[in-house]
């Protein structure tokens, strides 16, 4: 018997992150299957998995579409299309309250009772399912989640007075189209979303709304099933619908499911009525606001263990009574009605004498009625398909399929015509995705997808033409003698009004052309600004959804997107978390501006975490009970304040008192206590150093004049008037008039230690290896070692080199940096560094001149002076 992992029921109202939680949990497992209520939602999550894991890891299985790479590990499916022969590590079923639906509920109930993951199973849905889950799945651990935002009733509003970012809900295509026409006339346009739309058309329509090109969305109750859109207000144009059997009023929980689409994440939302909808009663309003609904008491059920030994056995197994209390057998299921109709056909009964023929009949009966026709008409089509499958060829004829597609592939026509053609194509897409129904499945799957995509694009264009008056949105009022000015923005960002160039849109900034008199400027500019607003909203929407690869933080503290500066770092209280302000975009919608700014803020935070993670981690560990004790915490705090690096002598007293345990803590935090500096080696990488010094300069309010050494530069003149902490944040220490990279100073210390070994007193001489390390001539090297506290103890005589002592004097904090005037010797082998303006070391009298030097013991290294 296969193993069964833990079962978790995640229950709560809309906007609680249930689906996102399940998707995250699935991606953390080796494999997974998610069953979803809508093809649109399955496609949306499939796209997210492809983005996170790559196209080879994700599979999409719906009735009309199947994308299954050989290496697929994560399957996003409609509930009906879930592969039941798999045993994934993770399995989730979304919107499980649909198990009570009279038409589809038996499928959800079957998955609820039998579909399991080997490691984890998640059941997602409304809290109204809690009693039924306790009864039917007693071993499920229940997790209640609260809504992230508040949902409030705001009362009735006229269509023309609805706030921006509103979704208007109707329950028939005719009502949706009528409302969209009215919104077009009154507010310039609206996007349309219905469950019958293909994913391609739906996504294109949602993009119009999300980008801000239109501020209103007209939709059916399809938006209630987990489709994510930035809706602030949901307005109901009606509270009754035809559910396939009768017209009835929506239940409070159904109203709550749809109204809950208002408000995304932490943003609060509102709901109310519009048009001819009757006002809600106080009891329903309270239930929706508080997410308190009557529990589900019955689930729709049908036997899934079917008997295919004979036609009568199949019908009897379908009619099997419910095995448990709380289950109610499905009534009036379309597939059973089609089966009963075809069973009366003598030829059909003859084909069902074999088990294979009977199984094929049941597969044909389960073809969804995408065309929304009568049972008899749908049965006639099913019988024709079954006859072909039971013929000698055993597949649908290529010529017949080609003719069916040819009749519906035309892209000319109005919205209703294109929608009807799409419904027909969905039938043939379903057939093409059934195993064994066509001679060349790959060909017909591609062909049906091609026709569906073409019709989807045509339908999107037809919807825009019908429900968005682009000219009205572009008309402006300016000149008194001409109120209708045609304005537009081309692909180069040029803005024209009545065919005349009036300015250019660069990124999110509009730069007007000030030709003409003041009156003309005001009129034309006003018209141009209204033309620019939709484009800026569109760009803000794209920016808010931009991938990290499309954003770049340049060296001046600007965020570049599509080649233009669209954001800029600004000073905040936390140096490692600067604010981000948009460059331009003022003409856009406030919501779009906020989303774009938040996206840039997240990008900067990601860059800081990626490149300065060591510094961020050290900062976190300097808090109370965060991993560093005593002096280690103090040193860590001072390092964070200094930008990640400090001269060792400034911390000498604390370092000398560190215990072995505190040293280990600092080492585990990524801190290196070197010979000359205490620093975080991870910050010395070019990208990390550049970002660190940029944040330092932004915090100081001088980003453009910041210290920015060329990549790979080991030593360079220290800029005048710049604080030493800024150079330390770039990975450099000030040594006299030079700034030297810290890692090279530590390598110099290593070379000094090696040079001291053969000398009885521990003295050493400067050599070519040390000069090569820093890329300096001898006089420049002498300046550096003198600044590091080394002392010359013996002046060179004849060809012998100077000798230096490793016993360093205490150093004081560097004074203001001044540039020396004496250049290096032109004859030096390092004359190529003349641009460094390096000083020549001044002549000094040998120590104890005129006296016999006293014999001294070789100096011992001071306590705590070695690198850690």
C-alpha positions in Angstrom: 0.0 0.0 0.0 1.5 3.4 -1.0 2.6 5.7 1.8 0.5 8.7 2.6 2.0 12.0 3.8 0.4 14.4 6.2 -2.9 16.0 5.2 -3.4 19.7 5.8 -6.7 21.6 5.3 -5.9 25.3 4.8 -9.2 27.1 5.2 -10.1 30.8 5.1 -11.7 33.6 3.1 -10.3 35.1 -0.1 -7.0 37.0 0.0 -5.4 34.8 2.6 -2.6 33.5 0.4 -3.8 29.9 0.4 -3.0 29.2 -3.2 0.3 31.0 -3.0 1.1 28.9 0.1 0.4 25.6 -1.7 2.4 26.6 -4.7 5.4 27.5 -2.5 5.1 24.2 -0.7 4.9 22.3 -3.9 8.0 23.9 -5.3 9.8 22.8 -2.2 9.1 19.2 -3.0 10.6 16.9 -5.6 7.3 16.6 -7.4 3.7 17.9 -7.2 0.2 18.1 -8.6 -2.2 21.0 -8.1 -5.9 20.6 -9.0 -7.5 23.9 -9.8 -11.1 25.0 -10.5 -10.4 27.0 -13.7 -8.3 26.5 -16.8 -7.4 30.2 -16.5 -6.1 29.7 -13.0 -4.2 26.6 -14.0 -2.5 28.6 -16.8 -1.7 31.4 -14.5 0.1 29.1 -12.0 1.8 27.2 -14.8 3.3 30.4 -16.0 4.6 31.1 -12.5 6.1 27.7 -12.1 7.8 28.0 -15.6 9.2 31.3 -14.4 10.5 29.8 -11.2 11.7 26.4 -12.3 12.0 26.6 -16.1 9.7 25.2 -18.9 11.2 21.7 -18.6 10.0 21.3 -15.0 6.3 22.3 -15.4 3.4 20.6 -17.0 -0.1 22.0 -17.8 -3.0 19.6 -18.2 -6.5 20.8 -18.9 -9.3 19.4 -21.0 -8.3 21.6 -24.0 -4.6 21.9 -23.4 -1.7 19.6 -22.5 1.9 20.6 -22.2 3.9 17.8 -20.6 7.7 17.8 -21.0 9.5 14.5 -20.3 11.3 16.1 -17.4 8.1 17.6 -15.9 7.9 17.4 -12.1 5.2 19.9 -11.3 1.7 19.5 -12.8 -0.8 22.3 -12.9 -4.2 20.9 -13.8 -7.9 21.5 -13.7 -9.4 19.2 -11.1 -11.1 17.0 -13.8 -7.8 16.6 -15.7 -5.6 15.6 -12.7 -3.4 12.6 -13.5 -4.7 9.9 -11.1 -2.1 7.3 -11.9 0.7 9.5 -10.4 1.9 9.4 -6.8 3.5 12.9 -6.4 5.3 14.0 -3.3 2.9 16.9 -3.0 -0.7 17.2 -4.0 -3.1 20.1 -3.5 -6.8 20.7 -4.4 -8.0 24.3 -4.6 -11.4 25.7 -3.8 -12.6 22.4 -2.2 -16.0 24.0 -1.3 -16.9 23.3 -4.9 -17.4 19.7 -3.8 -20.9 20.9 -3.0 -21.5 22.2 -6.6 -24.4 20.2 -8.2 -22.6 19.9 -11.6 -18.8 19.5 -10.9 -19.0 18.7 -7.2 -18.6 15.0 -7.6 -15.2 15.4 -9.2 -14.0 17.6 -6.3 -15.4 15.1 -3.8 -13.6 12.2 -5.4 -10.3 14.0 -5.3 -11.0 15.1 -1.8 -11.5 11.5 -0.7 -8.9 9.7 -2.8 -6.2 11.9 -4.2 -3.1 12.0 -2.0 0.5 13.0 -2.1 3.2 10.6 -0.8 4.7 13.3 1.5 2.0 16.0 1.8 -1.5 16.8 0.8 -3.1 20.2 1.0 -6.9 20.9 0.8 -7.6 24.6 0.2 -10.9 26.3 0.5 -13.5 28.1 2.5 -14.0 27.7 6.2 -17.5 26.5 5.5 -15.9 23.1 4.7 -14.6 22.5 8.2 -17.4 20.3 9.4 -17.4 18.1 6.3 -13.7 17.7 6.4 -13.8 16.6 10.0 -16.3 14.0 9.1 -14.8 12.7 5.8 -11.1 13.4 6.2 -10.7 13.1 10.0 -6.9 12.8 9.8 -6.5 16.2 8.2 -4.8 18.9 10.3 -6.9 22.1 10.0 -5.2 25.5 9.6 -7.3 28.6 9.6 -6.0 31.7 7.8 -7.2 35.2 8.2 -7.7 37.7 5.4 -4.7 40.0 4.9 -6.9 43.1 4.4 -10.3 44.4 5.4 -13.4 44.0 3.3 -16.1 46.7 3.8 -19.5 47.4 2.4 -19.7 50.8 0.8 -23.3 50.9 -0.4 -24.8 51.4 -3.9 -23.2 53.6 -6.5 -24.2 54.6 -10.0 -22.1 53.1 -12.8 -20.8 56.6 -13.7 -19.8 57.2 -10.1 -17.9 54.0 -9.4 -14.3 54.6 -8.2 -11.3 53.8 -10.3 -9.9 50.2 -10.1 -13.4 48.8 -9.9 -14.7 45.4 -11.0 -18.3 45.2 -12.1 -19.8 41.8 -11.8 -22.7 40.5 -14.0 -23.9 36.9 -14.6 -24.5 36.7 -18.4 -22.5 37.6 -21.5 -25.3 39.9 -22.6 -25.2 41.9 -19.3 -21.4 42.0 -19.3 -21.4 43.5 -22.9 -24.2 46.0 -22.1 -22.3 47.3 -19.0 -19.1 47.5 -20.9 -20.7 49.6 -23.6 -22.1 52.0 -20.9 -18.7 52.3 -19.2 -17.0 53.0 -22.6 -19.3 56.0 -23.2 -19.1 57.4 -19.7 -15.5 56.5 -18.6 -13.6 55.8 -21.8 -13.4 52.0 -21.7 -13.3 48.8 -19.8 -11.7 45.3 -19.9 -13.8 42.2 -20.0 -13.2 38.9 -18.3 -15.4 35.8 -18.5 -14.8 32.2 -17.9 -15.6 31.3 -21.5 -12.6 33.4 -22.7 -9.4 31.6 -23.7 -6.5 32.1 -21.4 -4.8 34.2 -24.1 -7.7 36.6 -24.5 -8.3 36.8 -20.8 -4.6 37.6 -20.1 -4.7 40.3 -22.7 -7.8 41.8 -21.3 -6.4 41.7 -17.7 -3.3 43.4 -19.0 -5.3 46.3 -20.2 -6.7 46.7 -16.7 -3.5 46.0 -14.8 -1.5 48.4 -16.8 -3.9 51.2 -16.1 -5.0 51.7 -19.7 -8.5 51.2 -18.5 -9.7 51.5 -14.9 -12.7 49.3 -15.0 -13.2 45.5 -15.3 -16.5 44.0 -16.3 -16.5 40.3 -15.3 -18.6 37.3 -14.5 -18.3 35.4 -11.3 -15.2 33.7 -12.8 -13.1 36.3 -11.0 -14.1 34.8 -7.7 -12.0 31.7 -8.3 -8.5 32.8 -7.4 -7.7 35.0 -10.3 -5.4 37.7 -9.1 -6.1 41.3 -10.1 -5.6 44.6 -8.4 -9.2 45.4 -7.6 -10.1 48.0 -5.0 -13.9 47.8 -5.3 -16.3 45.1 -6.5 -19.7 46.3 -7.7 -22.5 43.8 -8.2 -24.8 44.6 -11.1 -27.0 41.6 -10.0 -27.3 39.1 -7.2 -29.0 36.3 -9.2 -27.8 34.0 -11.9 -28.8 30.9 -13.9 -26.8 28.0 -12.6 -27.5 25.6 -15.4 -30.7 24.4 -13.9 -32.6 27.4 -12.6 -32.3 31.1 -11.9 -31.6 31.7 -8.2 -30.2 34.3 -5.9 -26.6 34.1 -4.8 -25.9 32.7 -1.4 -24.0 34.9 1.1 -20.9 32.7 0.8 -20.9 33.1 -3.0 -21.2 36.9 -2.6 -18.3 36.8 -0.2 -16.2 34.7 -2.6 -16.7 37.3 -5.4 -16.6 40.5 -3.2 -13.4 39.2 -1.6 -11.5 40.0 -4.8 -11.5 43.6 -3.7 -8.3 44.5 -2.0 -5.0 42.7 -2.7 -2.7 41.5 0.1 -2.5 44.4 2.6 -4.7 46.8 0.6 -8.3 47.0 1.9 -11.2 46.6 -0.4 -14.9 47.6 -0.6 -18.0 46.1 -2.3 -21.5 47.2 -3.0 -24.3 47.4 -5.7 -24.6 49.2 -8.9 -27.1 49.4 -11.8 -30.5 47.7 -11.0 -29.2 45.4 -8.3 -31.3 45.4 -5.1 -29.5 46.6 -1.9 -28.1 43.8 0.3 -29.7 43.2 3.6 -27.9 43.9 6.8 -27.5 40.2 7.7 -25.8 39.4 4.4 -23.5 42.4 4.7 -22.4 41.4 8.1 -21.7 37.8 7.0 -19.6 39.0 4.0 -17.7 41.6 6.1 -16.9 39.1 8.8 -16.5 36.0 6.5 -19.1 34.1 8.6 -21.2 31.8 6.4 -23.3 28.7 7.0 -21.3 25.5 6.9 -21.5 23.1 4.0 -23.7 20.1 5.0 -23.7 18.0 1.8 -21.2 17.2 -0.9 -22.0 16.0 -4.3 -20.8 12.5 -5.0 -20.7 9.8 -7.7 -19.1 6.4 -7.7 -15.7 6.6 -9.4 -15.0 2.8 -9.3 -17.0 2.0 -12.5 -17.8 -1.4 -13.8 -17.1 -1.7 -17.6 -18.1 -5.4 -17.9 -21.3 -4.4 -19.7 -23.4 -1.3 -20.5 -25.9 -2.2 -17.8 -23.1 -2.8 -15.3 -21.7 0.7 -16.1 -25.1 2.3 -15.6 -25.6 0.4 -12.4 -22.2 1.4 -11.0 -22.9 5.0 -11.9 -26.2 4.8 -10.0 -24.6 3.3 -6.9 -25.9 5.0 -3.7 -23.8 7.2 -1.5 -21.6 5.3 0.9 -21.6 7.9 3.7 -23.7 10.5 5.5 -23.3 14.0 4.1 -22.8 12.8 0.5 -25.5 13.4 -2.1 -25.4 11.7 -5.4 -25.0 14.0 -8.4 -28.2 14.6 -10.4 -28.7 15.5 -14.0 -25.0 15.2 -14.9 -24.5 15.9 -18.6 -22.3 12.9 -19.2 -24.9 10.6 -17.8 -27.6 12.2 -19.9 -25.5 11.7 -23.0 -24.9 8.1 -22.0 -28.6 7.4 -21.6 -29.4 9.1 -25.0 -26.7 7.1 -26.8 -27.6 3.8 -25.1 -31.0 3.9 -26.9 -29.1 3.6 -30.2 -28.9 0.0 -31.3 -25.6 0.5 -33.2 -24.0 2.1 -30.2 -25.1 -0.8 -28.0 -23.4 -3.1 -30.4 -20.1 -1.3 -30.1 -20.2 -1.5 -26.3 -20.1 -5.3 -26.2 -16.3 -5.2 -25.7 -14.8 -3.5 -22.7 -12.7 -1.2 -24.9 -15.8 -0.1 -26.8 -17.6 0.6 -23.5 -14.7 2.6 -22.0 -14.4 4.6 -25.2 -18.2 5.4 -25.1 -17.8 6.7 -21.5 -14.8 8.9 -22.5 -16.9 10.4 -25.4 -19.9 11.0 -23.1 -17.6 13.1 -20.8 -16.8 15.7 -23.5 -17.8 19.0 -22.0 -20.4 21.0 -23.8 -18.2 24.1 -24.5 -20.8 25.2 -27.1 -23.6 25.4 -24.5 -26.1 23.6 -26.7 -29.0 21.3 -25.8 -28.4 17.8 -24.5 -29.7 16.2 -27.8 -27.5 18.4 -30.0 -24.4 17.6 -27.8 -25.3 13.9 -27.9 -25.5 14.0 -31.7 -21.9 15.4 -31.9 -20.8 12.8 -29.3 -22.3 10.0 -31.3 -20.5 11.1 -34.5 -17.2 11.2 -32.7 -17.9 7.8 -31.1 -18.7 6.3 -34.5 -15.4 7.4 -35.9 -13.5 6.0 -32.9 -15.2 2.6 -33.3 -14.6 2.5 -37.1 -11.9 0.4 -38.7 -9.4 3.3 -38.5 -10.2 3.8 -34.8 -9.4 7.6 -34.9 -11.0 10.8 -36.0 -10.4 11.2 -39.7 -7.8 13.9 -40.5 -10.0 15.3 -43.3 -13.0 15.6 -41.0 -11.0 17.3 -38.3 -9.5 19.7 -40.8 -12.9 20.6 -42.1 -14.3 21.2 -38.6 -11.4 23.5 -37.8 -11.6 25.3 -41.2 -15.2 26.2 -40.5 -14.3 28.0 -37.3 -10.9 29.4 -38.0 -11.9 32.7 -39.6 -10.9 35.7 -37.6 -13.4 38.2 -39.0 -16.6 38.9 -37.2 -18.0 40.5 -34.1 -17.4 39.6 -30.4 -20.3 37.1 -30.3 -19.2 35.3 -33.5 -15.6 35.0 -32.4 -16.7 33.8 -29.0 -18.8 31.1 -30.5 -16.0 30.0 -32.8 -13.7 29.7 -29.8 -16.2 27.5 -28.1 -16.1 25.1 -31.1 -12.3 25.1 -31.1 -12.3 24.1 -27.5 -14.2 21.0 -28.4 -11.6 20.0 -31.0 -8.8 20.9 -28.7 -10.3 18.6 -26.1 -10.5 15.8 -28.7 -6.9 16.4 -29.8 -5.7 16.0 -26.3 -7.4 12.7 -25.7 -5.0 9.8 -26.0 -5.7 7.6 -29.1 -8.4 9.8 -30.6 -6.3 11.2 -33.5 -3.7 9.7 -35.8 -1.1 12.4 -35.1 -1.9 14.0 -31.7 1.0 16.4 -31.7 -0.1 17.8 -35.1 -3.7 18.3 -34.1 -2.8 19.7 -30.6 -0.6 22.3 -32.3 -3.2 23.0 -35.0 -6.0 23.6 -32.5 -3.7 25.8 -30.4 -2.8 27.8 -33.5 -6.5 28.4 -34.4 -7.4 29.2 -30.7 -4.5 31.7 -30.5 -5.6 33.4 -33.7 -9.2 33.6 -32.6 -8.1 34.7 -29.1 -6.1 37.6 -30.6 -9.0 38.6 -32.9 -11.4 38.5 -30.0 -9.2 40.6 -27.9 -9.0 43.2 -30.7 -12.7 43.0 -31.1 -13.3 43.6 -27.4 -11.0 46.6 -27.4 -12.6 48.0 -30.5 -16.1 47.6 -29.0 -15.5 48.5 -25.4 -12.5 51.0 -25.4 -12.9 54.3 -27.2 -9.2 55.1 -27.7 -9.9 58.3 -29.5 -12.1 59.6 -26.7 -9.4 58.8 -24.2 -6.9 60.7 -26.4 -9.1 63.8 -27.0 -8.2 66.9 -25.0 -9.6 70.2 -24.3 -7.3 73.1 -24.8 -7.8 75.6 -27.6 -11.1 77.4 -27.4 -11.7 77.2 -31.1 -10.9 73.5 -31.3 -11.7 71.2 -28.5 -11.0 67.8 -30.2 -7.2 67.5 -30.4 -5.8 64.1 -31.6 -2.8 63.2 -29.5 -0.6 60.1 -29.3 2.7 58.6 -28.4 4.7 56.5 -30.9 7.2 53.7 -30.3 10.0 56.2 -30.0 8.2 58.1 -27.2 7.4 61.1 -29.4 4.1 62.8 -28.4 2.0 64.4 -31.1 -1.1 66.5 -31.0 -2.9 66.9 -34.3 0.2 65.5 -36.0 2.6 68.1 -34.5 5.5 67.1 -32.3 4.9 68.5 -28.8 7.4 66.6 -26.6 9.0 63.3 -25.9 8.4 60.6 -23.3 11.7 59.4 -21.8 11.2 56.5 -19.4 8.5 57.9 -17.1 9.3 61.6 -17.8 7.5 63.8 -20.3 9.7 66.5 -21.7 7.5 69.0 -23.5 8.6 71.1 -26.5 8.1 74.7 -25.6 7.7 76.1 -29.2 4.9 78.6 -29.8 3.3 81.2 -27.6 2.2 80.7 -24.0 -1.4 80.0 -24.8 -0.5 77.4 -27.4 2.0 75.9 -25.0 -0.6 75.5 -22.2 -3.3 74.1 -24.6 -1.1 71.6 -26.4 0.8 70.6 -23.3 -2.5 69.9 -21.5 -3.7 67.8 -24.4 -0.4 66.0 -24.6 -0.3 65.2 -20.9 -3.6 63.4 -21.1 -2.3 61.4 -24.0 0.8 60.6 -22.1 -1.0 59.4 -18.9 -2.2 56.0 -20.3 1.3 55.3 -21.7 2.9 56.2 -18.3 0.4 54.0 -16.5 1.2 51.2 -18.9 4.9 51.7 -18.3 4.4 51.9 -14.6 2.5 48.6 -14.8 5.3 47.0 -16.8 7.8 48.4 -14.4 5.9 47.0 -11.4 6.1 43.5 -13.1 9.6 43.8 -14.4 12.0 40.9 -13.9 15.2 41.5 -12.0 17.2 41.0 -15.2 15.5 44.0 -16.7 16.5 46.4 -13.9 19.9 47.8 -13.3 21.3 49.9 -10.5 23.9 52.2 -12.1 27.0 53.7 -10.4 25.2 57.1 -9.7 22.4 55.5 -7.7 19.8 55.4 -10.5 17.7 52.4 -11.4 17.7 51.9 -15.1 14.8 50.1 -16.9 14.6 49.8 -20.7 17.6 52.1 -21.1 16.1 55.0 -19.1 16.5 56.1 -15.5 13.2 55.4 -13.8 14.2 55.5 -10.1 16.8 56.9 -7.8 18.2 56.0 -4.4 17.4 58.4 -1.6 18.7 58.7 2.0 16.9 56.9 4.7 17.5 56.2 8.4 19.0 52.8 7.5 22.1 53.0 5.3 21.6 49.4 4.0 17.9 50.0 3.2 17.7 53.3 1.2 14.5 54.8 -0.1 13.7 54.7 -3.8 11.9 57.5 -5.5 10.6 57.3 -9.1 12.2 59.6 -11.7 9.1 60.9 -13.4 5.8 59.0 -13.4 3.9 61.9 -11.7 1.2 61.7 -14.3 0.4 58.1 -13.6 -2.2 56.7 -11.3 -1.3 56.7 -7.6 -1.7 53.0 -7.4 0.5 52.3 -10.4 3.1 54.7 -9.0 3.1 53.0 -5.7 3.4 49.5 -7.3 6.3 50.6 -9.5 8.1 52.3 -6.6 7.6 49.1 -4.5 9.0 47.0 -7.3 12.2 49.2 -7.4 12.4 49.1 -3.6 12.3 45.3 -3.7 14.9 45.2 -6.4 17.3 47.3 -4.4 16.7 45.2 -1.3 17.4 42.1 -3.4 20.7 43.7 -4.7 21.7 44.5 -1.1 20.9 41.0 0.1 22.7 39.4 -2.9 25.9 41.5 -2.8 26.1 42.8 0.8 24.5 39.8 2.5 27.6 39.4 4.8 27.2 43.0 6.1 23.4 42.6 6.5 23.9 39.4 8.4 26.5 41.0 10.6 24.1 43.9 11.4 21.4 41.4 12.3 23.8 39.6 14.6 24.7 42.8 16.5 21.3 42.9 18.1 20.5 41.5 21.5 20.5 37.7 21.6 21.5 37.5 17.9 24.7 35.6 17.9 27.5 37.9 19.1 28.5 38.4 22.8 30.3 41.2 24.6 33.2 42.7 22.8 32.4 40.7 19.7 29.1 42.5 19.4 30.7 45.9 19.9 33.3 45.2 17.2 30.6 44.0 14.9 28.5 47.1 15.5 31.4 49.4 14.8 32.2 47.5 11.6 28.6 47.9 10.4 28.7 51.6 11.2 32.0 51.9 9.3 30.8 50.1 6.3 32.4 46.7 6.8 36.1 47.6 7.3 38.2 49.5 9.8 41.9 49.9 10.5 42.9 47.4 13.1 44.6 49.9 15.3 41.3 51.7 16.0 40.0 48.4 17.5 43.3 47.3 19.0 42.2 47.6 22.7 39.0 45.6 22.1 40.7 43.0 20.0 43.4 42.4 22.7 40.6 41.6 25.2 38.6 39.2 23.0 38.2 35.8 24.3 38.7 32.7 22.1 34.9 32.2 22.1 34.3 35.8 20.9 36.9 35.4 18.2 35.2 32.3 17.0 31.9 34.2 16.9 33.3 37.0 14.8 34.9 34.4 12.5 31.6 32.7 12.0 30.0 36.0 11.2 32.4 36.4 8.3 34.8 38.9 10.1 38.5 38.6 9.5 40.9 40.2 12.0 43.9 40.9 9.8 47.3 42.4 10.4 46.2 45.9 9.4 42.5 45.8 9.1 39.3 44.2 10.5 37.0 43.6 7.6 34.5 41.4 5.9 36.3 39.7 3.0 33.0 39.1 1.1 32.7 42.9 0.7 35.9 43.2 -1.3 34.4 41.8 -4.4 34.0 44.5 -7.1 30.2 44.4 -7.2 29.8 44.3 -3.4 32.4 47.1 -2.9 30.8 49.3 -5.5 27.3 48.9 -4.0 28.6 49.4 -0.5 30.3 52.7 -1.3 27.3 53.8 -3.3 25.0 53.2 -0.3 27.5 55.1 1.9 27.5 58.0 -0.4 23.7 58.0 -0.7 23.4 58.0 3.1 25.9 61.0 3.1 23.8 62.8 0.5 26.6 62.9 -2.1 26.1 59.9 -4.4 27.4 61.4 -7.7 30.8 62.5 -6.1 31.3 59.3 -4.3 34.6 57.4 -4.1 34.6 54.9 -7.1 37.9 53.3 -7.8 38.3 51.5 -11.1 37.8 47.7 -10.9 41.0 45.9 -10.1 42.8 49.0 -8.9 45.1 48.1 -6.0 46.4 51.5 -5.1 45.4 55.0 -6.0 45.7 58.5 -4.6 43.3 59.1 -1.8 40.7 61.7 -2.9 40.9 65.0 -1.0 38.3 65.7 1.6 36.7 62.3 1.5 36.1 60.5 4.8 38.2 57.4 5.5 35.0 55.4 6.2 33.8 55.9 2.7 37.0 54.4 1.3 36.8 51.6 3.8 33.3 50.8 2.5 34.9 50.4 -0.9 37.6 48.0 0.5 40.4 50.5 0.8 42.4 51.8 3.8 44.1 55.3 3.7 47.9 55.0 4.0 49.3 58.5 3.9 48.2 60.1 0.7 47.3 56.7 -0.9 44.2 54.4 -0.7 45.3 50.8 -0.8 43.0 47.8 -1.2 42.7 45.9 2.1 43.3 42.4 0.8 46.6 43.6 -0.8 47.7 45.1 2.6 47.1 41.8 4.2 49.1 40.1 1.5 51.8 42.7 2.2 51.7 41.7 5.9 52.2 38.1 4.8 55.2 39.1 2.7 56.7 41.0 5.7 56.3 38.0 7.9 58.2 35.9 5.4 60.9 38.5 5.0 61.4 38.7 8.8 62.1 35.0 9.4 65.8 34.9 8.4 66.8 38.1 10.3 67.8 37.5 13.9 66.1 40.7 15.0 63.0 40.2 12.9 63.9 43.1 10.6 63.1 43.0 7.0 63.8 44.8 3.7 61.4 46.0 1.1 61.7 44.1 -2.1 60.3 43.8 -5.6 57.7 41.3 -4.6 56.2 43.8 -2.2 56.3 46.6 -4.8 54.6 44.3 -7.3 51.8 43.5 -4.8 50.8 47.1 -4.5 51.9 48.2 -8.0 54.1 50.9 -6.5 57.7 52.1 -6.9 60.0 51.9 -3.8 59.2 55.4 -2.6 55.5 54.7 -2.8 55.9 51.4 -0.9 57.9 53.2 1.8 55.1 55.7 2.2 52.6 52.8 2.7 54.7 50.8 5.2 55.5 54.0 7.1 51.8 54.8 7.3 51.1 51.3 8.5 53.4 52.0 11.5 56.5 50.1 10.4 59.8 52.0 11.2 63.1 52.1 9.3 65.9 51.0 11.6 68.8 51.0 9.2 69.5 53.2 6.2 70.8 51.5 3.1 74.5 51.6 2.6 76.0 51.1 -0.9 73.9 48.3 -2.5 72.4 47.0 0.7 68.7 47.7 1.2 67.1 49.7 4.0 66.0 47.6 6.9 62.6 48.0 8.6 61.3 46.9 12.0 57.9 45.2 12.3 57.4 46.8 15.7 54.8 49.4 14.9 54.1 52.6 16.8 50.5 53.4 17.8 48.7 55.2 15.0 46.3 58.0 15.3 43.2 58.5 13.2 44.2 59.8 9.7 44.2 63.6 9.4 42.6 65.3 6.4 44.2 64.0 3.3 46.4 66.3 1.2 47.9 65.5 -2.1 51.8 65.6 -2.1 53.5 67.6 -4.8 56.7 65.6 -5.4 56.4 63.1 -8.3 58.2 59.8 -8.4 61.6 59.4 -10.0 61.1 59.3 -13.7 63.8 56.7 -14.0 61.9 54.3 -11.6 60.7 51.0 -13.1 57.3 52.0 -11.9 57.3 55.4 -13.7 54.1 54.3 -15.4 52.4 55.2 -12.1 53.4 58.8 -12.3 49.8 59.8 -12.5 49.6 58.7 -8.8 51.6 61.7 -7.9 53.5 59.6 -5.3 55.9 61.4 -2.9 59.6 60.4 -2.5 60.4 59.3 1.1 62.3 62.1 2.8 65.9 61.4 3.9 66.2 60.5 7.6 69.2 60.3 9.8 70.0 56.7 10.9 68.9 55.9 14.4 71.6 56.5 17.1 73.8 58.4 14.6 77.4 58.7 15.9 76.8 56.2 18.7 77.4 52.5 18.8 74.0 50.8 18.7 73.0 48.8 21.6 72.3 45.1 21.1 68.6 44.4 21.3 66.6 41.2 21.5 64.4 40.4 18.5 61.0 42.0 19.2 58.1 39.7 20.1 54.8 40.2 18.4 52.4 42.2 20.5 49.5 40.3 22.0 46.7 40.0 19.5 48.7 41.5 16.6 48.5 38.6 14.2 45.7 38.0 11.7 42.7 36.0 12.7 
